Amino acid sequence: MTAQPPRLRLGFLTHVQGHDPDPVRTFRNAQELFVVADELGFDTGWVAQHHVPLGGGGLSSPWTFLAHAAARTTRIRLGTAVTILPLEDPVRLAEDVATVDALSGGRVEIGVGSGYNTTEYAAFGKDIARKRELTSEHLGLLRRALANEEARAPGFHVQPPAADFTDRIWQGVFSDGGAAHAAAGGSNLLLNRAAYGYDAPTDEVQRPWADAYLAAWDRPRRPRIGLSRFVFPARDKRTALRQIGDDVHRAALRMAEGGSFPRGLGTDEALRRFHAFYGSPEEIVTELRQEKVLPVATDLITQFNPAVPDHDTAVRALELIATEVAPALGWKPAAAPRPVPEPAGA
């Protein structure tokens, strides 16, 4: 590895939600965000998998969604943050991943995690008490399948043959032990937008996790840390709060019912607990420059969730992130790929 730090990569994450009662329009709007982000130069677009609907929807089948996004975009990489691995057959998942990767020209990133929803585990006939065990077991088989090794049966390999996924598998973790385990397996690290169950600020909680990951890393390639953060730029803080405040407060009340947040939170405390960066681009940049995990991150993954802004507002926020927020943090769009020349006589 060279001493020069890697180029910061910019991503966005959508949970595919909307206040529109028609899920078809919600899905179409989410697809349009990928097109917009592709044009703005975002490096990666991520989706989160949820089998149980969130407030305003959710995405149960991310690889079908990403296959469609691949056909509508040309440069942006396509990933999951995360696929709920214990609920997937890892060999079948490897087939989907390899197929979308082939269709997209090698633009796939796969992030995996264990999930947390008891209803989802029950629906898929899995014991949530075994989620860590199942995650490790399934990840080992997924790695072997994506390395084109025999998968379960003698002579069986996934089709199409997978490209090199050595540096394209990510794990979401929630502890320093989990981070060290991810490093030992050679996974890239995914850190959630907020650390739930802690009173301390999220970046103070997560920075030791990132440090544990880097200390445990022993591979020849450079480690990668994807930092997911709630970033919502607008004209000013008052405008931003008007557009996201109610959604964030409702989400905090739902989290309180599950025990992740204290009960009775107001909007300001809800925003703090979600580690939200909102307001004018200048205000957000100032706050992000104080973020304790960002200095060791290789990928900044912005998201609006748990807010569910309308489509035009979401597009405008993506534009501000790509043109004002991220450049002030040192990000530059990658050079556009050169077009592949057509065969002679085409």
KABEL-V864498 format. One record per pair of residues at least 12 apart in sequence whose C-alpha atoms are under 8 Angstrom apart, sorted by the first residue. I is the first residue (numbers start at 1). J is the second residue. D is the distance in Angstrom with one decimal. If there is no record, write none. Layout:
BEGIN
I J D
I J D
END
This chain:
BEGIN
1 220 7.2
1 221 6.6
1 222 6.4
6 298 6.8
7 298 7.1
7 331 7.3
8 297 7.8
8 298 5.2
8 299 5.7
8 300 7.3
8 330 7.2
8 331 5.6
8 332 7.9
9 42 7.8
9 43 5.9
9 44 7.8
9 298 6.3
9 299 4.6
9 300 6.3
9 331 6.9
10 42 5.5
10 43 5.3
10 44 6.6
10 299 5.8
10 300 5.1
10 301 6.1
10 302 7.8
10 326 7.4
10 331 7.2
11 42 5.7
11 43 5.6
11 44 4.5
11 45 5.5
11 46 7.2
11 299 7.0
11 300 6.0
11 301 4.4
11 302 6.0
12 37 8.0
12 42 7.5
12 44 6.6
12 45 5.2
12 46 6.1
12 301 5.0
12 302 4.6
12 303 5.6
13 45 6.0
13 46 4.5
13 47 5.5
13 48 7.4
13 81 7.7
13 301 6.4
13 302 6.1
13 303 4.9
13 304 7.9
14 30 7.3
14 45 8.0
14 46 6.4
14 47 5.1
14 48 6.6
14 303 6.3
14 304 7.5
14 305 7.3
15 47 5.8
15 48 5.2
15 49 7.4
15 58 5.8
15 59 6.7
15 305 6.9
16 30 5.8
16 47 7.3
16 48 7.9
16 57 6.7
16 58 5.2
16 59 5.9
17 30 8.0
17 54 7.6
17 55 7.4
17 56 4.9
17 57 4.7
17 58 5.5
17 308 6.5
18 56 4.9
18 57 6.4
18 308 5.9
18 309 7.6
18 310 7.2
19 56 5.3
19 308 7.2
19 310 7.6
20 56 7.7
23 57 7.2
26 57 8.0
29 311 6.4
31 68 8.0
31 69 6.2
33 314 8.0
33 315 6.7
34 69 6.7
34 73 7.3
34 76 8.0
35 69 7.8
35 72 6.6
35 73 5.8
36 315 7.2
37 76 7.5
37 318 7.0
38 73 6.2
38 74 7.1
38 75 6.3
38 76 5.2
40 319 7.0
40 322 6.4
41 76 7.3
41 322 7.4
41 333 5.1
41 334 6.9
42 76 6.3
42 322 7.1
42 333 6.8
43 75 7.8
43 76 5.2
43 77 6.0
43 333 7.4
43 334 7.4
44 76 5.2
44 77 4.4
44 78 5.8
44 79 7.1
45 76 6.6
45 77 6.1
45 78 5.2
45 79 6.2
46 78 6.0
46 79 4.6
46 80 5.1
46 81 6.0
47 59 7.8
47 62 6.7
47 79 6.5
47 80 4.9
47 81 5.8
47 82 7.2
48 62 7.3
48 80 5.8
48 81 5.0
48 82 5.2
48 83 6.9
49 61 6.9
49 62 6.1
49 80 7.4
49 81 7.5
49 82 6.1
49 83 5.6
49 84 6.7
51 120 6.2
52 119 7.5
52 120 6.5
55 251 7.9
56 308 7.6
62 80 7.1
62 83 7.6
63 96 6.6
63 97 7.1
63 100 7.2
66 78 6.6
66 79 7.8
66 100 7.2
67 100 5.4
67 103 7.3
67 104 7.6
70 100 7.5
70 103 7.0
70 104 5.1
71 103 7.7
71 104 7.1
74 104 8.0
75 107 7.7
75 336 7.2
75 337 7.1
76 107 7.2
77 107 4.6
77 108 5.8
77 109 7.0
78 107 5.9
78 108 4.9
78 109 5.9
79 108 5.7
79 109 4.4
79 110 5.2
79 111 6.7
80 109 6.9
80 110 5.3
80 111 5.0
80 112 7.3
81 110 7.4
81 111 5.0
81 112 6.6
81 113 8.0
81 172 7.5
81 190 7.7
82 110 7.5
82 111 4.8
82 112 4.7
82 113 5.7
82 171 8.0
82 172 7.1
83 110 7.5
83 111 6.2
83 112 4.7
83 113 6.2
84 112 6.0
84 113 5.3
84 114 5.4
84 115 5.5
85 112 5.8
85 113 5.9
85 114 5.9
85 115 7.9
85 134 7.9
85 135 5.9
85 138 6.7
85 139 7.4
86 114 6.1
86 126 7.7
86 131 6.3
86 134 5.2
86 135 5.2
86 138 6.6
87 121 6.9
87 124 6.3
87 126 7.1
89 138 7.5
90 138 5.6
90 139 7.2
90 141 6.3
90 142 5.0
91 141 7.1
91 142 6.2
91 145 6.3
91 151 6.9
91 158 7.3
93 142 7.6
94 142 6.1
94 145 6.2
94 146 6.0
94 158 7.0
95 158 5.7
95 159 6.1
95 160 7.1
97 110 7.7
98 146 7.4
98 159 7.3
98 160 6.2
98 161 6.9
98 162 5.0
98 163 7.4
99 159 7.7
99 160 6.3
101 162 7.9
101 163 7.9
102 160 7.7
106 163 7.4
108 168 7.5
109 168 5.0
109 169 6.4
109 170 7.7
110 168 6.3
110 169 5.1
110 170 6.1
111 169 5.8
111 170 4.2
111 171 5.5
111 172 7.0
111 190 7.5
112 169 7.7
112 170 6.2
112 171 5.1
112 172 6.3
113 135 7.1
113 171 5.9
113 172 5.2
113 173 7.4
114 131 5.9
114 132 6.7
114 135 5.9
115 131 7.9
116 128 7.7
145 157 6.8
145 158 6.4
146 158 7.6
146 161 7.9
146 162 5.4
146 163 7.5
146 164 7.7
146 165 6.7
147 162 6.8
147 163 7.8
147 164 7.0
147 165 7.2
148 161 6.3
148 162 6.3
166 186 7.9
167 186 7.9
167 187 7.3
167 188 7.1
168 187 7.8
168 188 7.3
169 187 5.5
169 188 6.1
170 187 5.1
170 188 4.3
170 189 5.6
170 190 6.2
171 187 6.1
171 188 6.2
171 189 5.4
171 190 5.6
172 189 6.3
172 190 4.5
172 191 6.0
172 192 7.2
173 189 7.4
173 190 6.6
173 191 6.4
173 192 7.9
174 191 7.5
174 192 7.9
174 195 7.5
174 209 7.9
175 206 7.8
175 209 5.9
176 208 6.5
176 209 4.1
176 210 7.4
176 212 5.6
176 213 7.2
177 209 7.7
177 212 7.6
179 209 5.8
179 210 6.9
179 212 6.3
179 213 4.8
180 209 7.9
180 212 5.6
180 213 4.7
180 214 7.9
180 215 7.8
180 216 5.5
180 217 7.7
181 213 7.9
182 213 7.3
183 213 5.6
183 214 7.5
183 216 5.8
183 217 5.1
183 218 7.7
184 216 6.5
184 217 6.5
184 218 7.5
186 217 7.6
186 219 7.0
188 223 6.5
188 224 5.1
188 225 6.1
188 226 7.6
189 213 7.7
189 224 6.3
189 225 4.7
189 226 5.9
190 225 6.1
190 226 4.8
190 227 6.3
190 228 7.4
191 206 7.5
191 225 7.6
191 226 6.2
191 227 5.2
191 228 5.9
192 227 6.9
192 228 5.4
192 229 7.3
193 227 7.3
193 228 4.7
193 229 4.4
193 230 6.0
193 274 7.0
193 275 7.0
194 229 7.5
194 273 7.0
194 274 5.3
194 275 5.8
195 273 8.0
195 274 8.0
196 260 5.7
196 261 7.1
196 273 7.6
197 259 8.0
197 260 5.1
197 261 6.4
199 273 7.8
201 272 7.6
201 273 7.3
201 275 7.1
202 273 7.5
202 275 6.2
203 291 6.4
203 292 5.4
203 293 5.8
204 292 6.7
206 293 7.0
207 292 6.4
207 293 5.2
210 225 7.6
210 293 7.3
210 296 7.6
224 297 7.1
224 298 5.6
224 299 7.4
225 296 7.3
225 297 4.8
225 298 5.3
225 299 6.2
226 297 6.0
226 298 6.2
226 299 4.5
226 300 6.0
226 301 6.6
227 293 7.6
227 294 7.0
227 297 6.1
227 298 7.9
227 299 6.0
227 300 5.0
227 301 5.7
228 300 6.2
228 301 4.4
228 302 5.8
228 303 7.2
229 275 7.4
229 276 7.2
229 277 7.8
229 300 7.4
229 301 6.2
229 302 5.1
229 303 6.1
230 274 7.3
230 275 6.8
230 276 5.0
230 277 6.0
230 302 5.8
230 303 4.9
230 304 5.4
230 305 6.7
231 276 6.3
231 277 4.8
231 278 5.9
231 284 7.7
231 302 5.6
231 303 5.9
231 304 6.2
232 276 7.8
232 277 6.3
232 278 4.7
232 279 6.8
232 303 7.7
232 304 6.1
232 317 6.2
233 277 7.9
233 278 5.4
233 279 5.2
233 280 5.4
233 281 5.4
233 284 7.1
233 317 5.6
233 320 6.5
233 321 7.0
234 278 7.4
234 279 5.5
234 280 5.2
234 281 7.0
234 317 6.6
234 320 7.7
235 279 6.8
235 280 5.2
235 281 7.9
236 279 4.7
236 280 4.4
237 278 6.4
237 279 3.7
237 280 6.1
238 279 7.2
239 279 7.4
240 278 6.3
240 279 5.5
241 278 7.7
241 279 7.6
243 309 6.5
244 307 5.2
244 308 7.2
244 309 6.7
245 267 6.4
245 307 7.6
246 267 7.6
247 306 6.5
247 307 4.9
247 308 6.6
248 267 7.1
248 270 6.6
248 271 6.7
248 306 5.7
248 307 5.5
249 265 7.8
249 266 6.9
249 267 5.1
249 270 6.0
249 271 7.8
251 306 6.3
252 265 7.2
252 270 5.7
253 265 7.3
261 273 8.0
281 320 7.0
281 321 7.6
281 324 6.2
281 325 5.5
282 325 7.3
284 325 7.1
285 325 5.9
285 328 6.8
285 329 7.1
289 329 7.5
END
